Amino acid sequence: MSKTLGYLPNICGPQPLLRIVAAALFLATILALAAADNVHEFMVKLGLNAFFVLWVTLSSVLTLCLINRFYTPPSNKISTLLITTVVVSFTLLASIIGLFLIKNNSLDELGGGVALYFLKNIVISLVLTLVVLRYLYVQGQWEASVEADSYAKYEALQSRMRPHFLFNSLNTVAHLVHKDPVQAEEAILDLADIMRTTLDRRNRISLQEELDVTMRYLRMEGLRLGKRRLTVVWDMDRNTLPFDMQILPLILQPLVENAIYHGIQPRKEGGTLGISLYDAGSHLAVSVTNPLSPSGASSHQKGNHIAQENMKNRLHLAYGDRANLQIQKTPQQYRVSFSIPKE
């Protein structure tokens, strides 16, 4: 989210402006309730306070938004000084206008305390402004801390996403060097692209890039396991998929890797890997299915659970409650699916 004048939240859009107006009206109501002795007096003071507070608030916000377009304060202290100066200036101007309105009706209402009238308005405005700015500053620091902590956790999880098939792939390439040099060269290029993706520092890549690295991985595993043991069935409509959609990197390839490592590799006859991608309008739905490993081959189950928990954490850190990972297990099939929102 963009900031205004250093540490203020975005106050220049329609929705923030509506929230600011609502807060100003609430303040005017509180001030009227504190000063009124009856309903009639409350309504009068509410009208005057609402006019005064809204005029100061809206004028200050519009001025700050205009300044924000052309000037970036070098520090938070200068931002605070600039904001308070603008608010107090409009408070003083509104007080002068209010003084003339009162003078035209009944100057006696001030009780002769013109100086007190100005001092009261300026002090109230200054105190409220400083309290709000302090709250927004602390809130901004907390959000920055949470974001930094989430990024650190994401980096820690991302660092674990290194394909454990690396050494097997190198052995496969070594075997192909003399048997089929052309295919060995293609395998090396695929492996290089896979490793380049795992080392990429970007926190978002396109869906097309994720599909490319997944297909390269599948080609590598096809060489290692053989076409008879690994059959891949894709279920996706290339005419409707949002290939330019920005997604979390290494979000499909690890699931495919787990499906092969835990479901297909332990089976002597291999099996069929199913990959489905579906454009569901507001989100992208993805699922990976594989046959269950033989009942005796359970040595990798703990690693499988760790990998899935890792994926859950990454999805949660990246998308919050808008993403989910689901696991369905039947006597014949294991299915992992998730959906992520379009951003």
N, C-alpha and C positions, 0 to 999 in steps of 0.2 A: 504494500500500500504506500502511495506517495505521501511525503510529509510536506507540511507548510511551514516555511521559515525555520527550518532546522529540526525541531522536535514536535511541533504540533501535528496532530493527525490531519488527514485531508479534510479541509473545511470548505472547499470550493465547489463541491458537487451539489446537485439537487437534493439528494438524500441527507447528506450532512447538514445542509442549510435548513432543511425541515426540522431536523433534530435540535438544531440551535434555536430556532424560533420557538419550538415547544418548551425548551428549557428556559428561554427568556419569559415566556408567558407564565410559566410556573413560578419563576422568581417574582414577577409582578404580582401574582396572586398572594404569595407569602408576605410580601411587603404591605399589601393592602389589608390583609387580615391582621397584621401586627399593629396597624395604625388606626383601624376603623372601630367605632363603638356601636354601630348599628348597620343594618343592611344597606340603607340608602348611602351612608357614608362609604361603606365598602365598595359599592358599585362605582361611585364617583372616583375614589382613589384607585380602584382597579383600572378604570379607563385611563386616568392620568399616568399611572405607573406603567401600564402596558405601552402607551404611546412613547414614554420616555425610554424605557428599557429596550423596546424593539428598535427605536431609532438609533440608539447608541450601539446596540448589538449588530444590526444589519449594516450600518455605516462602517463599523470597525471591521467586520468580516470582509466586506467588499473591498475596503482599502487594503487590508492585509493580503487578500488574494491578488490584488493588482500589484502590490509591492513584490510578492513572491514570484511573479512572472519575470521581473527584471533584476531582482537583487537576492543574493544568497548570503545571509549573515555568516561571518567567519566563526562565530562561537555561539553557544547557548546563552551566554550572558548578554550579548548584543541582541539576540533574538528576543529575550525577555524584556530588555529595555525598550526595544522598538515596539513590541506588542503593547506594553503598558502605556507608552507614550501615545500611541494611537487611540487606545481606549479612553484614557484620561482626557485627551484633547476633545474627543467627541462627547464625553460626559460634560465637560466645561461648556462646549457649544450648546448642547441640549439644555443645560441649566440656564444659559443666557436666554434661549428661546422661551423656556418655561417661565423665566422671570418676567418677560414682557407679557406673556399670556396672563400671569397672575396679576400683574400691575394693571392690566386693562380691566380686570374684574374686581379684584380687591387686594390691594397691597398690604392691607392690614393682616391678611392671612399669614404673612411671614412673621408677624409680630415684631417687625422692625429689624429682624436678624438676617439681613441679606448676606453678610459674610458667613454666618453660620449655615445658611442655606447652601452656599457654594461649597463650604468645607465639608458638610455632611455628605453631599452627593459625590464629591471627589474621593473622600475617604472610603465610603462604601464601595464605590466602583474600583478603587485601587486594591482594597482588601480582597474583594471577590475575584478580581482578575488574578492576583498573585496566588490565591488558594487554588483556582482552577488550573493555572499554569503549573503549579507544583504537582498537582494530581496527574496532569497529562505527562509531565516529565518523568515521574516515577513509573507511570503506566508504560511509557515508551521504553524506559530502561528494562522493565520486566519483560516486555515483549521481545526486545533485542536479546535478552538473556535466554529466553525460551527458544528463540530461533537459533541462536548459536549452539545451545545444548542439543537441539534436534538435529542440526547439521553435523555436529560431532558424532552423535549416535549413528546418523545415516552413513557418515564416512567410515565408522568402525564396521558397520554391517556391510557396506560396499566393499571394503577391503577383503572380506571373507568370500566374495563372489569370484573366486578364481577357479576355472575349470579343473577338476581333478583328473580329467582325461588327458592332461598335457603329456605325461610320460608315455602313456599308451599310444598317443598320437605320434609322438616322436619315433617310437618303435615301429609303428605302421609305415611312417615315411621311410625309415631306414630299410625296411623290407622291400619297399617299392622302388628304391633308387636303382637297383640293378634289374628288377623285373619289369618295371614300366616307368622310365625316367620322366615321361611327359606327365603322367598321372601323379608322380611324386612331386613334381614342380607345382602342379595345381594344388596338391594337398598342403604344401608348405605355404603357399599364398593364402589359402583358406585359414590355416592355423595362425598366420601372422595377423590377418584381419580380426580373428576372434580375440587374440591377445591384445590387440590394439583397443578393441572395445572394452575389455575388462579393465584396462588402464586409463580409459577416458575419464576426465575429471568433470565432465558435464553432468548436471543433475536431470537433464531431459534430452532425449533424442527422438527422432521421428519413428513412427510405427514401421515405416519402410526399412529404416536402419536396423531395428530390432529383428524384423523378419529376415533381413539379409544375413545377419550374424547367426541366426537360428538355422537357416538353410546351410550355411557353411559348416556349422557344427554337425548337422545331420549328414552331410557328405563325408566328413571325417569319420563319423561313427559307422557309416555305411561301408567304408573301406576296411575298418577294423573288424566289424562283425560279419560283413558279407550281406549281399542282397537277400539271401534266403532267410537269414535270421532277423533282419530288420525291414519291415514294411511300413511306410509312412503314408497315411491318408489325411490329406488336407481338406478341410471343410470351410471354405470362405469364398465370398463373392468379390472378386477383384474390381467389379464395377461400382460397388457401394462402399467398400472399406475406406476409411479416412487415412490414407497412407501418410499424409503430412501431419497427422495428429502428434503432438508432443507427449511422450510417455516417459515413465521411469525407465532408465536403461537396465538391461539384463533382467527383464521381468518375465519374458517368455522362455528364453534359452535355458535358464536354470531348471524350470519345470520340465522341459523336454529332457534335459540331462538327467534329472532324477528319475523320470519315467523309464528311460533306457537303463540306467544304472541299477535301479531297484526292481524293475518289473520285467524287462526284456532280457538283459544280459544273463541273469541267473537261469533262464530257461534254455535248455539245450536246443529246442526247436525255434527259439526266438519268439517273435510275436509282432502284432500290429500296433503301431503308435498312431493315435488319432489326435489331430490338432484342429481346433475349431475357433474361428474368430468371427464375431457377429457385431455389426453396427446396430446398437439398440436405441439410437436416437440421441439421448442425453449422455449415454455412456457406451463404452466398448466392452463387450463380453468375450471372455477367452476361456477355453477349457482344454485340458490335456488328459487323454485317457490311455491306459496301458493295461495289459493283462497282469494278473497277480503273479508274483513269483511263486515257485514251488514251496510247499509247506515246510520243507526242510531247510530252505535257503532263507534264513531270517537274520543273517549276520549284519545286514545293512539297514535294518529297520530303524535303529537308533539314529544313524546318520540321516535317514530320510526325514524323521521327525524334526531334527535340528534344522535341516534345510528349509522345511516348510515353516517352522517357527521364524526363521530368519526372514523369509519372504513376507510373512504376516507383519512383522515389525517394520519392514521397509515400506510396505503398502500403507501402514498406519501413519508412519512418520511423513510420508509424501502426500497422502490424500485424507488422512483423518478417518472420520466415520463414513466418508463417501465411497470408500473402497472396502471390499471384503474378500476373504479367501475361504472357499468352502471345499470340503473333502467328502466324497461319497464313495463308499466301498460296498461292492456286491461280491457274491461268491466267485464271479469270473473276472471282474473288472475293477480298476482303481481309477477314480476321476478327481482331478483337481481343477477348480474353476475360480475365476475372479472377475470382477467388473471394476472399471475405473472411469471416473467422470471425464468428459471432454472439457479441457481447459482452454 
